[in-house]
Amino acid sequence: MRRLDRLVVPAGAKVKLEPGGTHLMLTELREPLEPGAVIELGLSFEKSGERSATARVRAAGEQM
C-alpha cells in the first residue's frame, strides 16, 4: 500500500474505489466508525473545487 497525494481522473473517466485496490483511508478520526453508519466525506478537486459525498461504513472483510 502506498499513499497518493492526488488521484488523477481524466475528464469523463471513472475510477473505482475498492478494498485491495485504489481506496480511501481515513486517518486521525475523532471517534471510531461503526459498521452500517453513513459518513460524509469532503473531497477536493483541482478544477471543480470542494464536493461532498457520503459513504456507508462496512465491517472489515464485508462483501460489497
BELKA-V131561 format. One record per residue. N is the residue number from 0. RES is the residue in three letters. D_FIRST is the distance of its C-alpha to the first C-alpha in Angstrom with 1 decimal. Layout:
# BELKA-V131561
<<N:RES:D_FIRST> <N:RES:D_FIRST>>
This chain:
# BELKA-V131561
<<0:MET:0.0> <1:ARG:3.8> <2:ARG:6.9> <3:LEU:9.7> <4:ASP:13.1> <5:ARG:14.6> <6:LEU:14.4> <7:VAL:17.5> <8:VAL:19.5> <9:PRO:22.8> <10:ALA:26.0> <11:GLY:26.7> <12:ALA:23.3> <13:LYS:21.0> <14:VAL:17.3> <15:LYS:16.3> <16:LEU:13.9> <17:GLU:13.0> <18:PRO:11.1> <19:GLY:8.8> <20:GLY:8.9> <21:THR:9.2> <22:HIS:10.0> <23:LEU:11.4> <24:MET:10.6> <25:LEU:14.0> <26:THR:14.6> <27:GLU:18.0> <28:LEU:19.7> <29:ARG:23.5> <30:GLU:23.9> <31:PRO:22.1> <32:LEU:21.4> <33:GLU:23.6> <34:PRO:23.0> <35:GLY:25.3> <36:ALA:25.4> <37:VAL:25.1> <38:ILE:23.6> <39:GLU:24.1> <40:LEU:21.4> <41:GLY:22.3> <42:LEU:20.8> <43:SER:21.8> <44:PHE:22.7> <45:GLU:24.0> <46:LYS:27.2> <47:SER:27.9> <48:GLY:27.0> <49:GLU:26.0> <50:ARG:25.7> <51:SER:25.2> <52:ALA:23.7> <53:THR:23.8> <54:ALA:21.4> <55:ARG:22.3> <56:VAL:20.4> <57:ARG:19.7> <58:ALA:19.5> <59:ALA:16.5> <60:GLY:17.0> <61:GLU:19.7> <62:GLN:20.4> <63:MET:20.6>>
